[in-house]
Amino acid sequence: MSTHVVLGTGSVGAPLARELVSRGHRVVCVNRSGSRSGLPAGADLRAGDVMDPQFLESVLVEAEVVYQLTQPPYHRWLQEFPSLQETVLEVATRTGTRVVLGDNLYGYGQPAGPISDASPQAPTTRKGRLRKELAAEALAAHRSGELRVALTRPSNYLGADYALTRELLTGPALEGKRMAVFGRLDQPHAFAYVPDVARAMAEIGGSDDAWGRAWVLPALAPITQGELCERIWSLAGQTGKRKVAALRGLPMRMVGAFSPRVRESIEMLYEFDEPFLIDSSEFEARFGWGATPLDEALEATVRGTRAEPATATS
């Protein structure tokens, strides 16, 4: 039985732990709080600070694979993310642990068409440039032979395990209250379904040949945010016209004056103000599967929110 370590037990970490346990791995999860929220009974938990090299080495010393999903607060990325990744990679190098890094699509910048593994990296934001730099450093470490690294690049999350889905969409809809989205309501967007992201990371971590590169992960069939809210409103059992607010422009800046996360999201609004489409054909050809059907994912997301899953911590 191989040991797989999951750093961070939030939106993807907890579902990933469940996926890995279901595959028969020994799973060790790490978070700061010691909370087991969302974790399967078969996973071990270690509470501690990933930035502490001695603590992290004690966790990774017998691990075959580590999945790096923990991250600084969104508004502290530029200050704290580089040292966090450096610590994880340095410790993994000493312990000989393969690393699956949870990346995203920010490094591609504003897309001219569907984002694929062949798309050029042309970031247009501070966080996009940071993500590009971090990815380049990780892949350079792989090329040098220091360790084995793979990066996963999902689209924006959607799912019952994702706090923003529950807080802005499914939770309000179930109560008949107004939902909220960032950006426009009329542009097609391909969301990443959280269980698909967890499955993809487990597939890559258990593979022999998926290392030394980044993978654009499968995404749900494109849907406008207006259509998404309409579907969720109906699945939540509501009738009549959907209730939704689209945050952009001055209203979003006003909210951002009081919310660091919203303020930091403003530069990423292009993802929702323009078509945002995904081409994951390379992943699908290698691993033999694509995204969950949209209807199935939306039904499961509303059903999971109705069951009030506890919010996991990182």
N, C-alpha and C positions, 0 to 999 in steps of 0.2 A: 504493500500500500504506500503510495507516494504522498508526501506532505506538501500541501499548497497553502501559502499564507496570503491573506487578504488584508491589505492596509486600508482602513477606512470601511465603515459598515453602514454607510448612508444609502443614497438612492440606488446605486448599482452594487455596492459592496455586499449588502445583505442578500439581494437576489443571487449574486454570484456565489456566495457561500452556500446557499441552498442548492444551486446547480452543481457545484463541485461535490457536495456531500452525496447528491443523487447519483454521481458518477463513481462513487466508491472511494474517493480520496480522503485522506486525513486532512482536515481543514482547521487552520488556526487563524482566527480573526484578531485584528488589533484596532482598538480605538482608545481615545483618551479618557472616556467617561466610565468605562466598564459596563455600559448598558448592553444587554443581550437583545434589545428590541429588534425584531425582524429576523433574528438568527435562528437557524435550525438547531434542534437539540443535539445533533451529531457534530456540531462545530465547537472547538475549544475557543476560549476568549482570553486574550492577554490585554490588560489595560496599561497604557504607557505612552510615552512621547516618542514618535517616530524620529524626531530630530535628535534624540539621544543615541549616538552610535552604539554604545555598549548594550543598551536595551534592545535595539533593533538587531544587533548581531546575535544576541541570545535567542531571538525569535527565529532568525533565518538560518542558524547554524546547521540545521538538519533538513532544510526545505529545498525541494527541487525547483519550485516556481514561486515567485512572489508577484502579486497583482497590486500595483501602486495606484490607489484610488483616492487617497487622502489628499487634501489640498488646503491652502490657506483660505481665510475669508476672501470673498470675491474682490473686495476693495483693497486687499493686501497682496494680491498676486505679484505685482512687480517687485515688491520689497522682499517677499518671503519664498516664492516658488523656486527660484534658482538654488538656494541653499537646501531646500527640502529635497529636490531631485538629486542634487549632488550627494547628499547623505545616503539616500536609498541606493544609488548606483555604486558608491564607494563600498558600502557594507556588503551589497550583493556580490561585488567583485571578490571581496575577501572570503565570502562563504561559498562562492561558486554557484549561486542561485540564479536561475534564469528569471528575467524581469519582463512582465507584460505591463506596459505603461498605458494608463487611461488618458489618451490625448483627446482632441476634438478637431473641428473643422476650421477654427479661427485662422490658421496659418494660410488658408487658401485665399482669403480676402473675398471681395465681392465677386461672385461667380458670373461668368459669361454664358454658362450653360450648366448641365448637370456636373456635380463634383464627382470625380473619379480618382483612382489611384494615379492616373497619368496627368491630372490637373497640375498646373504650375503653382508653386507656393508664392503668392503675391499679397502678403498681409497689408491691410489698410488701417489697422488699429494698433494701439499699444499692446493690448492683450494678444492680438494676432501675431505681432512681431515676437513677443515673448514666447509664445507657443512654438513658433518656427525655430527659434534659437534653442529651446529646450529639446525639441525633437532632433535637431542636428547634432547636439552634444551627445544624446543617447545613442544615436546611430553611429556616430564616430567611435564611441566606446566599443560598440559591437564590431565595427570594421577592424579595430586595433587588436581584436582577439581577447580583450580584457574580460568580457562577459557576453552573454547572449541576451539580446533585447528584441522585443516586438512592440509596436505601438498600435493602439486601436483608436479609430476615428469615427465615432458615431455622430449623428445629427443631434438636434435638440431633443431632449428626452420627453417622453410621454408615457405615463403609466401610474398605477396606484401607489407604487413605492416612491415616486418622485414627489417631493413636497410641493413644488409649484403647481403640479397638475391638480393635487388635492386642494390646495389653498386658493387657486385662481379659477379652476374650471369645475371639476367634479363635485367638490365640497359645496360651493355655492349653488350649483345646479340642483343638487339633491335637496337643498333647503328652499328652492324657488327664488334664490337671490341672484343678483347680477354677477355674471362671470367677468373676467378681465383677461385681456391678452396684450402683448407688446406688439406694436406695429399695426400694419393694415389688416383688414378683414378679407380682402379680395385677391390676395396673391397665393398661388399654390406653394405648399410647404411640405416637405417629406420629413416627418418626425421619426426618431428612433424609439422603438418600443423597448422599454427597459428590460423585460425578460429576454428579448432577442440580443440585447447588448451583453447581458450576463452569459448567455449561451455562447455567443461568439468569442468572448474572452476565454471561457473554459475550453473551447475548441482549439484556440491558438495556444493556450498554455499547455495543452496536452499533446501538441503536435511535435513532429521531428523536423519539419521543413518550413515552418511559417516565420522563422526568425530573421532578424536583420533588415526589417522593413516595416512600413506602416500599412495598415489595412483600413480602407473605407468600409464601414460596416453596413449591413442591410438596413433599409429604412422603409417605413410604411408607405403605401401608395399615397401620392401627393393629394393634399386636401387644403382648401383655403381655411383660414381660421374662422371665417364666418360659417362655413359648412361644418367645421369641427364643433363649434359651439351649438349649432342647430342639432347635430346628432347627439351630443352629450345631453342637451336639454331634454330631448325626447327620451333617451335611454334612462334618464333620471326620473321619468314618469311625469314630467311637466307638460302642460298644454299651453296653447297660446303662443304668442311671439316670444322668442328667446330674449333673455336679458343679458347684454354684454357691453362692456366698455373697452374701447381700443385705446391703449395708452401710447401716445406719441406726441412729438412736438412740445408745446408749452405745458400741457397737462402733465406729461411725463417728467419734464424738468422740475415742475413744482413738487411732484411727489419725490423726486430725486433729492430735493433740498433737505429732506428729512430721512431718506433711506439711502445709505451708502451703496447697497446692492443695486437698487434701481438706478442710481446715479451712474454706476459703473456699467450698467446695461445699455446706456444710451448710445455708445459708440458701436454697439453690435446690432442696432436696429435694422441695418441693411438686410439682415437675414430674414426679416419679416416684412420688409417694405418692398421686396422684389421677389420674383420666383426663386425658390431655394430647393433644388432637386438633387437627387443622389443617384449615382451609378455604382453599384457594388458588385458588378459582374465578375471582377477578379476573385473576390471573396466567395461568391456563389459558385464559381467554377471549381475552386479549390476544395471547398467544404461541402458542396452539394445541397445547400439549402438557402432560401431567401427569407424575407421578412414575413412575420405573421400576417394573415389577411386583416385588412383594416377593420372590418366589422367585428371580427373576433377580438381584436385588441381593444377596441372601444368598449365593447360589452364587458370584457374582463376588467378594464380600468374602472368603469362605473361600479361594477359589482365589488371590486376590491376596496374601493373608497367607501361604499355603503357598509362594508364590514368593519370600517374604522381601524385599519391597521395602524399600529403605533408608529410614530415617526422615528426612524433610526438615526443614530448619531454617528459622526465620523471620528 
